Amino acid sequence: EIGLISKLQKVSIPMKAVYHSPQEKLIEFFVSITLGMAHLKDISLSGYPLVRDTELARAWWEAQFADYSGVSRVLSRIGATEYTHIKHVLFEVSTPFFEEERQLFCQSPTPMIWDCDVTGVEVSEYSRTYPHSQFGYMNHATLGQGYQLPYLVLTGLDSKMVLSAELLAGNRNSVSCLKDTIHLGEQYLGIPRRRPELLTATIHDVKEQVDKLTRLLSTAHAKLHDETLSQQGLPDKIARWKQELKDHPCSHKPFSNYQKLKRQIASKEHALTRIQQRKPRLEHLVTRYQERLQKVSTTLLAWQTYQAQLEHENTTHHRFNVVIVRHDGGFASQDNLTREAASGYYFISKGYNSLSTAPFVERKKGKGIPLNSVSTGWLFSNETIQGVPVPVDVLLIEQTATATPKSSVILAYLPFHLDAKALFPFYNARNTVEASINEGKSVFGLHQFKVRSEYGIRLQQLFAQFAQNFIRWFQRWAVQKTQADFFNHIGVKEIVKTAANTMAHIRYEPHDITVTFHEFSCYAGKQLIFENVTQPPQNATPEHHQIAGDTSKRWQY
């Protein structure tokens, strides 16, 4: 009904079809991910292999699934063009669901919340066959080889949706990922009203840095020029005086011309030595000022270009007004917070590691407000943080469970005011993105890669994150179609790991499909009756792939 199968069947893959087309094997790979298969070979070699499940194949408009080796060959042939086409297909399929969610937010006073995070996907540290993998900080702050996977989760009014980000090299840090992650959300949901005026102060500060560095560079150039002029002629003068000294009669009287000339030579040699020592330092200083000036000038140009871009985007229609971005302290650099505020977003985040908590610790008064059994908080409203163009509420948190109290801060720029008691759990509600990461790894197999081709790896990541949404959309659709209340109260993990692997009897009627779970299963006596649904085609399996027995009357997983 959402057009996923028909659109994937139109993806052009440069491989010939014998018994199964490459597109069918591509769909089969997605099915294996939705079933939570840990390894590609489980398609053919698991306890109940996918290749024997003809009813499931029929549900995906296929006669029978192919062997896993054929799926592996298709994944190895996926290139940049095919990957881009598949990504566009998933974007087209997802857009109506995200548009529906956006419309709900437009009709509700509740702000839209985006939760951001980055997780590491570690591979063997001895392997050299994973393309573009790098050493970096993986899970639990441990060094390892692998990739970084950004996550953006839309916390909806009654559900959540995962946005598929690009897989990055393992040496990327969180700060450099935020811009691309936010841009991903804008592709699916549109942009809020921009605030380019907030960049004026930042641009002014950067211009002052440019002027200061220009003056320092000019002064260093002038000193280097003076030293160069002072050095000119000194070697020749010293050589000439030494020759005169040889020709001059020797005298030991302290005020004789001989001793006077000798002292002059020593003075000029000392001056030449000092110039030779200072000149490399000045040259290094000039080079350093030039590099810093070039870097700051590039930053100034980037901010000015970004401000012009925001002003231009405001002339076009914006799609919503209030979006709150929640992330941890690894994203919260001054530049990122400035970019978020100017782009029209509100934010709440832990403080970046360069932000000192000492000024707030010195200003705290009283015993604070108990936040939980081990934490106490003090709230400072409308604080000015250097480099951040908007006033923020700062929640100072002290953990008293340890011998030495540990302090941290939460920075909040929100469209509404929250006291310390409410601000602390509101920030901690970002565990939705952490739960989505765990779900992607433990349920949909993102903890390890099934293939080692570049775009095969990217496709697995893309399919796994799409599957997290796909199962939720299927659950909502199934509940609406069947009115089965029990199916509405089970989670994604149970659907994938339990319900999808439970025996059931499938009965096809002219316009309905009835799924009856086995009497010895955990869903004994329960049915899913899909009324007025599109019937999958009849089994058209080739003769050499036929399975003995009447499959219409067999129990199927």
N, C-alpha and C positions, 0 to 999 in steps of 0.2 A: 504493500500500500504506500510505502514511502519512496519507492522507486530505486532502492539500493541495488537489487539484483540486476534489473535492466540496465542501470547505468554502469555497473561494474562489467557487465557483459560487453559493453561497447569500448572498453579500454583496449587499445591496440598493443599487443605484446608480440615481439618478433620471434615467434615459435610456431612450428607446425602442430596440427592437431591430429592425433591418431585415434585413440578411443575417447579421450577427454581433451577439451580445448584448454588453452592456457588460462582463459577467463574462468572456467569452471574450477581449475586448481587454485586460482586466486581466491575465489569465493570459499573454497574448502579451507584454505588457510585461515580466513577470517572466522569460519565456523569453529575450527579447532581452538582459536583464541577465546571465543565466547563460551566454550565448554571448559575453559581453564586447563587445557592440556599443557603439561610442563615441558614436553619434548615433542619435536616434530614427528619422531618415529612412533609416538603414541597413536597417530592416525591409523597405523596398520598393525601395531604390535601390542597395544594395550589389552587389558582384560576383556573389554568389549570394544573392538576396534571400530573406528568411524567408517571404514570402508564397507563394513557389513550392515550398517544401519541404513537400509534402503528407504525407510519412511522419513528419516531426517533428510536424506538426500532429496527425496521428493518434495519435502517442504521448502527446500532451497532451489526447486525447479531443476533438479539434476536427476539423471537416471541412477547413478551410483557414484560414490566418491572414488577418487583415484588413489593409488599408492603414494605413500609419503615421499618416495624418491622422486616422483614426478613433480610434486609440489616444491621440493627443494630445488629442482632444476629451473622451475619457473621463477622462483625467488632470486636465483643467481642471475637470471636474464633481465630482471627489472633494472632499468636505468633511470636517469634523471627525468626524461620525458614521460615515461610511464608512471613514475612516482608522482610527478606534478599532476598528471591527469587523475590518478586515484585520489590524491589529496583534494583536488577540485570537486570530485564526485562526493566525497564525504562532507565537504563544505556545503554543497548544494542540498544534500540530504538533511544536514543538521540545521540549516538556516531557518526553516519554518518553526522548529521547536524553540530556537533562541528568540525568534521574532515574537512568538506567542508569549514567552516569558517576559520579554521587554515590554509588550503591551500591558501585561499584568502590573508591572512596576509603574508604568505611566499612569495607570488608573488607581494606584495605591500611594499613600503618603510614605510608605516604607522605602528607605533608600536602598539602592542596589549595592551589594557587597561583593567585592572580588578578593579572594584570598590567594596570595602568591607564595610560592616556595620553590626550592630547587632540591632535587635529590640526586645522589650519585648511583650509577649503575655500574658495579665493579665487574671487571673481567679478570682472567688470570694474569698475574703480573709478569709471567714468563712468556706470554703469548705475543706474537708479532703479526698475527693474521687478522686482528680486528682493525679495520681501517679507521684512521684518524683518532684512535684512542690515545689518551695522554694520562700521565701521572698527575694526580691532584687529590684534594680532600674528598673522600667518599663519605659513606655513612658513619655516624658517630665520630666525626673529625679524624678519621684514620686515613693515612696516605695509601693510595692504591691506583692501579691503572683502570681506566674505564671512561665513562661519559657522564655528563651532567644533563639532567632532564628537568627543564622548568615545568611547573604545574601552575595553571590558573583555574581556580574553581569558582564558579558563579553560585553563590548561596541564594537560591530562589525562595519564594514565599512558602512553598511546600515541598521543595526538592532541591537537588544540587546538580550542576552540570560541569563536566570537565572539558576544558579547552585544550586541544592538542597543540603542543609547542614543538619546536624543532629540537632535535637531539644535538647537544653541544659537546665539544672536547672536554676531557676530564679536568683540564687545568683552568677552566673558566670559573670565576668567582661570582657570588650572588650579585654584587654591585653592577657588574656588566650585563646581567641577564634581565634586569627589571624593565628597561626600555623596550626590548623586543617582546617581553611577556605582556606588557600593557598594550602594545600595538596589536598583539594577537587578539585581545579582548575587543579592541575597537573594530577589528575586521568583522567580528561576529555580531557585535551589538551596537556599533556606531560610536559617536564621540559626544562628550558633554560640551557645554559652553566653555570655551577657552578663556583663560585669564592672562592675556599677554602683558597687561600692565604690571603684573607681579615681577616680570623680568627686568623692569627698568632699573631698579636698585641694584640687581645683580650685574647688569651690563655696566652701570656706572662704576661699581667697585672694580670690575675687570678693566675698565678704561683707565682708572687710577693706577692699577698695577702696570698697565702698558706704559703710561706716562712716567711712572717711577723707574721702571726698567730702562726706558729710553734715556732718561737723565743719567742713570748709573752707567749705562753703556757709553754715552757720550763722554762722561768724566773719565772712564777707563781708557777710552780711545785717546783722549787728550794726554793722559799720563804716559801711555805707551808711546805716543808721538814725541813727547818731551824726552823720554828716556832714549829713544832712537836718535834724536838730534844730539843729545849729550854724549852718546857713544861714538858718534861720527867724528873722526879725526884723532880720537884719543890714542889708538894703537900706533898711528904714524908719529904723533907727537912724542909718545914714550920711547919709540925706537930712535927718533932723532936725538932726544935728550941723552939716551944711553950711549949713542955714538959720540956726542959732545963730551960725555963723562970720561970716555976712554981717551979722548984727545986732551982733556984738561989735566994739568999737573995735580997729582994727589996731594991732599992737605988734610991734616987731622984737626985743624982748628975748627971749632963748632960754627963759626960765622963766616967761614971762607966760602968762596963761590962753589968750590967742589962739594962741600957738605950741603950747601943750600940747594944745588942742583940734584943731589942725591935724595934730599927730603922731598923735593917736588916730584921726582920720579916715583917714589914710594907712595905719595899721596894720590897721584893719578892712577897708579896700578890698583890701589885700594878702591878708588872711585869706579874704575872699570870693572873690578870684581863685583862690587855692589850692584852695578847696573846689570851685569850678566846674571846675577841672582834674582833681581827684581823683574827683569824683562819676561822670563818664562812665566812667572806668577801672574803678571799683568796680561800676558797673552792668554793664559788659561782663564783668567777672570773675564776677559773680553769674550772668549768662546762660550763660557758658561752663561753670561748675560745674553748673548745672541740666541743660545738655545732656549733659555727661559722666555725671552721676548717672543721668539717664534711660537713657542708652546702657548703662551698667554694670548698672543694675537690670534692663533688658531681657535682658542677657546672663545675669545671675543666674537670672532666671525661666526662660530657655531651658535652662540647665544643669540646674536643678531638675526641670523638666518632662521633660527627656531622661533623667535618672536614674530618675524614676518610671516612665517608659516602659520602660526596660531592666529594671527590677525586675519589671514586669508581664509582659514577654516571657519572662522566666526561669521564670515560673509555667506557661507553656505549654511544649510540647515543643520542644526544639532538635534540629536535624537532623545536626549534625556538630560536632566540637570544635576541630579544628586547621585554620585557614585563614591563609595568608601572603599579604599584599597587597604587591606590588612596584610602585613608581612612582618617577618622577624628583623632583628637588628642588622643582619648581613646585607640587607637591601638599603638601609637607611642612611646613606651618605648624604652630605649637604646638597650635592648636585642632584641626586635622585629626588630628594624631598622638594627641592625647588622646581624640578621638572614636573613632578606630580601636581603640585599646587597650581603652577601656571597652565598645566594641561586641563585644568578644570576638575581635578579629583580632590577628595578629602582623604586623609590617611590616618592610620593609627599603627604604631610600630614600636618595637624596642629601640633604644638608643644605639647608634653605631658605636663601634669600639673606641673611636677617637673622642667621643663625647664623655667628658669627665663628670662624675656624679658628685665630686667634692663640693662645688658651690651649693648644691641643693642639700647635701648632708649638713653643711654649716648653717643653713637657714631653717632647718626643720625645727618645729616647735611642738611641745607636748609629747604625748605618748604615741601619737599617730592613730590610725584607724586599722583595726584588725581586718585583714583581707582573707586569711584562712588560718589554719592552725600554726603555720610556721612563718607567715609573712605579715608585715605591717607596712602601711602606706601613708604618705603625705602628699597632698595634691597642691600644686602650684598652678594657678590659672593665668592665662594670657602672658606666658613667658616669651621673651625674645631670645632665640637661639642664633648664634652667629652663622651666617650663610643661609639661613632659612627665611624666606620673605614674608611669612605669615606668623601671627602669634599662635603659640601652641600651649595646650595644657600638659603639664609635666607631672606624672605620677612617680614619686620616688618610692621604691620598694626595697625593704630590708628583710633579709631572711635571717631569722634569729635562731634557727635550729642548730647552726654550727657554732663552734667556739668563737670564731671571728666572723662577725656579721658581714654578709655580702650584700652590696647595693647594686641596683639597676634602675633604669628609668623607662617609662613608657611615654612616648610623644604622641599627642592626639590633636589633630586638626579636624574637627567634626562640625557638621551643620547643626548640632544640638549640644547642650551641656550635659555632662554626666559627672556625678560625684565619684569619689574614689571607690566606693562600694560597687558601683555599676560599671565603672571604666575597666576595672580589673577583669571581671568575667567577660566583658564585651571583647576585650583583646584576646583572651584565652579561647574564645569561640572560633578562632582561626584554626583550631584543631581539625576542622572539616577538610582542609587541604592535606593535613598529615594523614587523616583517615583515608583520603582518596589515594594518596601515595601508597599506603600500605595495601589498599585494595588492589591497586594496579599491579603490585609486586606479588602479593600472596594469592590473589584470585585469578588474574589474567596473565601471569607469567612474565612480568616485566623485570623480575629479579635476575633473569639471565636471558641471553639471546639464543634463538634457535638456529640462526644462520650466521655466516660471517661475511657475506657480501654487504657492501655499504648501504645500498638502497633496500636490500632485504631486511637489514637491521632497522632502518628508518621506517620501513613499512610495518614491521612488527610493533614498533612503538606507536605508530599512528593508529593501527587497528586496535591495539590494546586500550588506548585512551578513548577511542571512539566506542569500543565495546562497553566501557563503563557507562556511557550515556545510553547506548543502544538497549542494554538490558533494562534500564529504568524506564525508557520509553515503551519497551515491550510490556513491562509489568503494568504500566498505567493503561496501555491499550487493552491488555488482556482483562484487566479488572472491569474496564468500561464495557467490553464486549460480553463477558461471561457473568458479571455480577458476582464473582467468586470472592467473597470477603476474606477467606483464608489466604488467598494469593496476594492480598494487599498488605498483609502483616508479616511477610517474610522478607529478609534482606537480600541484597545482591549476591552475597556469598552463598547463601542457602539455595538461591535459584540456580546458580552455576554449579556448585559442588554437589547439591543433593537433588533438587527437583529435576535438573537436566539429566541426571544419571539414575532416575527412578523408572522402573518398568511401568508401562501404561498401555492400554488398549486404545487404538485410534480407529474411529468409525467415521467414514465419509458418507455424507448424505448430499442430496442435490444442492443445497445451499448452506449446509451447516457442517461443522467438524466437531466431534465429541472426543475428548481425551479423558479416559477413565483410569485412574491410578490403580495399581495392583493391590489386591486385598492384603498382602503381606508387607506392603510398603508403609512408610511413615505417613503417607497421605491416603491411607485406606478409606474407601468410601467417598472420596472427593472427586469431583468432575470439573472439567473446564469445557463449557459448551460455547463454541464460537459460532454465532449466528450471522448469516448474511456476509460471509467472507469469500474471498476469491479462492477457488479451488485450485490446488496445484495440479500439474498435468499427470496423466496416468503413467505408470512405470513403463519406460521405454528402454530398459536396460538391454544392451546387446546380448546375443545368445551366449557368448563365451563368458559373460559376466553374470549370468543368471544364478540366483541362489535357490536351491531346492526348496519346495514347499510353497504353500499359499501364504504369502507375506501379509495379505490383507487381514488374516485371522490370527496372526502371531502376535505375541506380546513383544513390544519394542521398547528400547530405552529412549 
